[in-house]
Amino acid sequence: MNETAKQIDKLIRNVPDFPKPGIQFKDITPVLQDAKTFALVIKTLADGLRNERLTAVAGIESRGFIFASALATELGVGLVLLRKPGKLPWKTLRATYQLEYGTDAIEIHEDAVKEGDRVAVIDDLLATGGTATAAACLLRDAGAEVVKAMFVIELDFLQGREKLRTAGFPAIESLLHY
């Protein structure tokens, strides 16, 4: 584990049986509460995206919004919101996907991206890969090229990275692996 990962890891809180029994939740809120570590996370993620010629970053509700909005500002690109159904006020596209503990869906505005946009998908955690795969499908359906997925944490034992590779992500990066 590199020094950046060690610094982040020290602040990750494990919450057993959340959101349901048997799930070990990785809580990133202590990272957000520590200004230096949060800034380090944003800098490290941004460094991984600087050469991608992005036009936008897409944040997955809800914790992905935190990282994606800071990254959009840092990189000087647009922010695309991938939200739970019924939360966006305009015409939307929807994708349903499997979670490690159930099913869910996400939506984007149908005009959130356009043909030729280059987008990175951002979230706090990669588990089974269902959410990020659904995000990529929505972005591609709307005309964008998905160039990378980036996560703060990856739960390697759930093999989400393999699902993302199968879904056609050309690059996948995570700062921490458990």
TORVEX-158892 format. One record per residue: x, y, z of N, C-alpha, C in turn; chain. Coordinates in steps of 0.02 Angstrom, whole numbers, m for minus. Layout:
# TORVEX-158892
SITE     n.xx     n.yy     n.zz    ca.xx    ca.yy    ca.zz     c.xx     c.yy     c.zz   chain
SITE        X        Y        Z        X        Y        Z        X        Y        Z       A
...
//
This chain:
# TORVEX-158892
SITE     n.xx     n.yy     n.zz    ca.xx    ca.yy    ca.zz     c.xx     c.yy     c.zz   chain
SITE       43      m59        0        0        0        0       45       62        0       A
SITE       33      108      m47       74      169      m50       55      217        7       A
SITE       93      271       14       83      318       69       15      353       66       A
SITE       m7      370        6      m73      401       m2     m127      353       23       A
SITE     m124      291        1     m173      241       22     m171      230       97       A
SITE     m112      229      126     m106      220      199     m139      277      236       A
SITE     m129      339      213     m159      397      246     m235      393      242       A
SITE     m261      375      185     m334      369      177     m360      311      220       A
SITE     m327      255      217     m347      194      253     m354      206      328       A
SITE     m310      247      356     m313      261      428     m379      292      448       A
SITE     m411      326      401     m473      362      418     m537      325      397       A
SITE     m532      271      360     m591      234      340     m620      198      401       A
SITE     m685      207      412     m718      176      469     m758      116      444       A
SITE     m749       59      477     m787       m1      460     m850       m3      503       A
SITE     m908       m9      470     m972      m11      506    m1005      m79      490       A
SITE    m1005     m124      539    m1034     m190      526    m1111     m188      520       A
SITE    m1136     m233      479    m1209     m243      471    m1246     m180      447       A
SITE    m1214     m142      403    m1247      m83      373    m1237      m85      298       A
SITE    m1289      m76      258    m1357      m58      275    m1401     m117      295       A
SITE    m1373     m178      294    m1411     m236      318    m1362     m287      345       A
SITE    m1386     m336      383    m1342     m386      413    m1297     m420      362       A
SITE    m1234     m428      381    m1186     m462      338    m1144     m416      295       A
SITE    m1163     m353      290    m1126     m304      250    m1077     m267      297       A
SITE    m1014     m262      277     m965     m222      313     m956     m158      274       A
SITE     m987     m104      297     m988      m40      262     m922       m3      273       A
SITE     m893       23      219     m832       63      223     m854      136      223       A
SITE     m850      169      280     m874      238      289     m818      287      273       A
SITE     m829      329      223     m779      378      202     m788      446      237       A
SITE     m839      454      279     m850      520      309     m791      545      351       A
SITE     m754      503      386     m695      530      420     m643      558      372       A
SITE     m638      532      312     m593      559      261     m617      629      241       A
SITE     m682      638      234     m710      703      215     m701      754      270       A
SITE     m700      732      332     m693      777      389     m622      801      398       A
SITE     m574      767      369     m503      785      374     m483      822      311       A
SITE     m477      887      315     m466      929      255     m404      908      216       A
SITE     m349      893      250     m287      874      215     m295      809      178       A
SITE     m328      760      209     m336      695      176     m385      701      118       A
SITE     m439      738      128     m487      747       74     m454      781       14       A
SITE     m414      833       28     m377      867      m27     m329      819      m61       A
SITE     m297      775      m23     m252      725      m52     m290      678      m98       A
SITE     m349      656      m77     m391      612     m118     m408      646     m184       A
SITE     m431      708     m180     m450      745     m241     m389      754     m287       A
SITE     m332      774     m259     m272      783     m299     m252      717     m333       A
SITE     m254      663     m296     m233      598     m323     m281      576     m379       A
SITE     m346      583     m368     m394      566     m420     m385      611     m481       A
SITE     m377      676     m469     m368      723     m524     m305      707     m565       A
SITE     m251      690     m530     m189      672     m565     m200      613     m612       A
SITE     m244      567     m593     m259      509     m635     m304      525     m694       A
SITE     m329      587     m697     m375      607     m750     m349      663     m794       A
SITE     m296      695     m775     m272      756     m810     m257      745     m883       A
SITE     m235      686     m903     m216      673     m973     m272      642    m1014       A
SITE     m333      639     m987     m388      605    m1021     m429      650    m1068       A
SITE     m413      715    m1071     m451      762    m1113     m526      758    m1099       A
SITE     m544      758    m1035     m614      752    m1015     m653      815    m1031       A
SITE     m718      806    m1044     m764      862    m1048     m809      863     m985       A
SITE     m812      805     m949     m853      801     m889     m832      743     m845       A
SITE     m850      748     m782     m847      690     m737     m918      675     m716       A
SITE     m934      612     m709    m1001      591     m690     m999      561     m620       A
SITE    m1034      592     m573    m1037      568     m504    m1099      527     m492       A
SITE    m1089      471     m458    m1145      425     m442    m1171      442     m372       A
SITE    m1237      450     m368    m1270      467     m304    m1254      415     m251       A
SITE    m1243      435     m191    m1236      504     m171    m1164      523     m154       A
SITE    m1126      477     m127    m1058      494     m107    m1013      509     m167       A
SITE    m1029      482     m225     m991      498     m285     m996      572     m304       A
SITE    m1053      605     m285    m1061      676     m298    m1006      717     m264       A
SITE     m988      697     m203     m939      734     m164     m873      737     m202       A
SITE     m850      679     m224     m786      675     m258     m789      703     m329       A
SITE     m843      689     m364     m850      713     m433     m855      789     m437       A
SITE     m891      820     m391     m897      892     m393     m831      926     m380       A
SITE     m793      902     m331     m726      929     m318     m680      917     m377       A
SITE     m684      858     m408     m643      843     m467     m661      887     m527       A
SITE     m725      898     m538     m746      941     m593     m717     1011     m585       A
SITE     m719     1036     m525     m690     1102     m511     m615     1101     m521       A
SITE     m581     1051     m494     m508     1045     m500     m486     1039     m573       A
SITE     m524     1002     m613     m505      990     m683     m534     1040     m732       A
SITE     m580     1082     m709     m611     1131     m753     m657     1101     m805       A
SITE     m694     1049     m785     m741     1015     m831     m811     1014     m800       A
SITE     m859      992     m840     m927      989     m816     m939      931     m768       A
SITE     m996      934     m734    m1016      883     m687    m1083      853     m710       A
SITE    m1085      787     m717    m1146      751     m735    m1169      713     m673       A
SITE    m1233      719     m657    m1261      685     m598    m1297      621     m620       A
SITE    m1279      566     m589    m1314      502     m597    m1353      491     m532       A
SITE    m1420      496     m537    m1461      499     m477    m1509      440     m473       A
SITE    m1534      430     m413    m1586      381     m402    m1650      403     m438       A
SITE    m1693      357     m458    m1753      374     m496    m1796      426     m461       A
SITE    m1824      471     m503    m1870      521     m479    m1838      583     m448       A
SITE    m1773      589     m449    m1738      645     m418    m1719      700     m468       A
SITE    m1719      685     m532    m1701      734     m582    m1763      766     m612       A
SITE    m1764      832     m622    m1825      866     m643    m1839      866     m718       A
SITE    m1793      841     m760    m1801      845     m832    m1811      774     m860       A
SITE    m1817      767     m925    m1823      702     m957    m1760      661     m943       A
SITE    m1770      598     m928    m1713      556     m906    m1707      491     m946       A
SITE    m1647      463     m941    m1633      394     m962    m1622      355     m897       A
SITE    m1641      291     m896    m1636      250     m835    m1603      184     m850       A
SITE    m1564      160     m800    m1535       93     m802    m1545       60     m734       A
SITE    m1565       m3     m735    m1573      m43     m674    m1513      m89     m668       A
SITE    m1492     m103     m606    m1432     m143     m594    m1437     m180     m527       A
SITE    m1393     m229     m520    m1388     m269     m459    m1337     m239     m411       A
SITE    m1353     m236     m348    m1306     m219     m295    m1285     m283     m260       A
SITE    m1234     m277     m216    m1215     m336     m177    m1269     m355     m127       A
SITE    m1318     m309     m115    m1371     m323      m67    m1441     m306      m95       A
SITE    m1451     m310     m161    m1517     m298     m190    m1514     m270     m260       A
SITE    m1566     m235     m281    m1568     m202     m347    m1583     m128     m338       A
SITE    m1564      m90     m388    m1577      m18     m387    m1577        7     m458       A
SITE    m1585       73     m467    m1584      104     m533    m1554      173     m526       A
SITE    m1526      197     m581    m1502      266     m585    m1527      298     m649       A
SITE    m1527      365     m648    m1550      403     m706    m1502      461     m718       A
SITE    m1502      484     m780    m1470      548     m798    m1519      587     m842       A
SITE    m1509      652     m843    m1547      691     m892    m1527      668     m962       A
SITE    m1576      664    m1006    m1561      640    m1073    m1514      686    m1111       A
SITE    m1508      749    m1089    m1462      795    m1121    m1400      811    m1077       A
SITE    m1384      767    m1030    m1328      778     m984    m1261      778    m1020       A
SITE    m1256      738    m1072    m1195      735    m1113    m1216      736    m1186       A
SITE    m1168      748    m1229    m1182      748    m1301    m1129      706    m1337       A
SITE    m1143      693    m1399    m1097      655    m1441    m1027      688    m1439       A
SITE     m977      647    m1427     m908      672    m1425     m883      690    m1356       A
SITE     m928      695    m1306     m904      708    m1238     m863      650    m1213       A
SITE     m810      667    m1175     m766      617    m1144     m777      622    m1068       A
SITE     m800      567    m1039     m823      568     m970     m788      514     m929       A
SITE     m772      532     m866     m748      483     m816     m803      472     m765       A
SITE     m815      410     m747     m864      392     m696     m828      391     m628       A
SITE     m857      426     m579     m826      434     m513     m875      409     m459       A
SITE     m848      368     m413     m888      349     m354     m841      336     m296       A
SITE     m869      332     m237     m827      320     m179     m805      247     m174       A
SITE     m847      200     m199     m834      129     m188     m852       87     m248       A
SITE     m807       41     m266     m822      m10     m316     m832      m75     m279       A
SITE     m893     m101     m283     m910     m165     m252     m920     m216     m308       A
SITE     m982     m229     m326     m996     m279     m378     m989     m250     m449       A
SITE     m988     m184     m454     m981     m152     m519    m1047     m136     m553       A
SITE    m1103     m154     m523    m1168     m143     m554    m1184      m70     m566       A
SITE    m1171      m28     m516    m1188       42     m522    m1147       76     m576       A
SITE    m1082       65     m574    m1037       96     m624    m1052       70     m694       A
SITE    m1069        7     m701    m1087      m21     m766    m1150       13     m792       A
SITE    m1200       21     m749    m1261       55     m769    m1246      127     m788       A
SITE    m1202      160     m751    m1183      229     m766    m1152      233     m836       A
SITE    m1107      187     m851    m1074      187     m917    m1125      177     m972       A
SITE    m1172      131     m962    m1225      119    m1012    m1265      183    m1025       A
SITE    m1285      217     m971    m1324      279     m979    m1284      332    m1016       A
SITE    m1222      341     m997    m1180      392    m1029    m1170      376    m1103       A
SITE    m1158      313    m1119    m1149      294    m1189    m1214      302    m1228       A
SITE    m1271      283    m1198    m1336      291    m1230    m1349      364    m1247       A
SITE    m1324      409    m1204    m1333      481    m1215    m1281      510    m1263       A
SITE    m1233      469    m1285    m1185      491    m1336    m1113      501    m1314       A
SITE    m1099      494    m1249    m1031      508    m1225     m986      447    m1233       A
SITE     m921      461    m1233     m870      409    m1229     m848      405    m1156       A
SITE     m854      346    m1126     m832      336    m1056     m760      314    m1059       A
SITE     m715      355    m1032     m644      342    m1039     m611      311     m978       A
SITE     m643      317     m919     m611      292     m858     m662      289     m802       A
SITE     m650      243     m756     m688      240     m693     m638      248     m637       A
SITE     m654      290     m588     m610      300     m531     m649      296     m466       A
SITE     m618      263     m417     m650      251     m352     m600      266     m296       A
SITE     m625      284     m239     m582      292     m181     m566      222     m154       A
SITE     m617      179     m149     m610      112     m120     m634       59     m170       A
SITE     m599        3     m172     m621      m55     m211     m621     m116     m166       A
SITE     m677     m151     m165     m683     m214     m129     m665     m271     m177       A
SITE     m602     m290     m178     m576     m337     m228     m613     m403     m228       A
SITE     m633     m427     m169     m664     m493     m165     m732     m498     m200       A
SITE     m763     m440     m216     m827     m440     m251     m818     m439     m327       A
SITE     m757     m431     m350     m739     m436     m421     m776     m387     m467       A
SITE     m790     m328     m441     m823     m277     m482     m781     m254     m541       A
SITE     m716     m255     m532     m670     m234     m586     m680     m278     m648       A
SITE     m691     m342     m638     m703     m387     m695     m767     m369     m731       A
SITE     m819     m351     m693     m882     m331     m724     m871     m267     m765       A
SITE     m832     m220     m738     m819     m157     m775     m780     m170     m838       A
SITE     m731     m216     m835     m693     m233     m895     m739     m262     m948       A
SITE     m783     m307     m927     m831     m338     m972     m877     m285    m1002       A
SITE     m893     m233     m963     m937     m179     m986     m900     m129    m1031       A
SITE     m835     m140    m1042     m799      m99    m1089     m763      m38    m1062       A
SITE     m752      m35     m996     m713       21     m969     m641       12     m991       A
SITE     m612       63    m1024     m543       57    m1047     m492       64     m990       A
SITE     m512       97     m935     m466      106     m879     m506      110     m815       A
SITE     m479       78     m762     m511       76     m697     m457       88     m645       A
SITE     m468      136     m600     m420      149     m547     m455      157     m481       A
SITE     m425      130     m428     m449      138     m360     m391      156     m316       A
SITE     m402      200     m266     m349      221     m222     m334      169     m168       A
SITE     m385      135     m144     m379       85      m91     m410       20     m113       A
SITE     m379      m35      m94     m406     m102     m109     m415     m140      m43       A
SITE     m474     m170      m35     m487     m213       22     m510     m281       m4       A
//
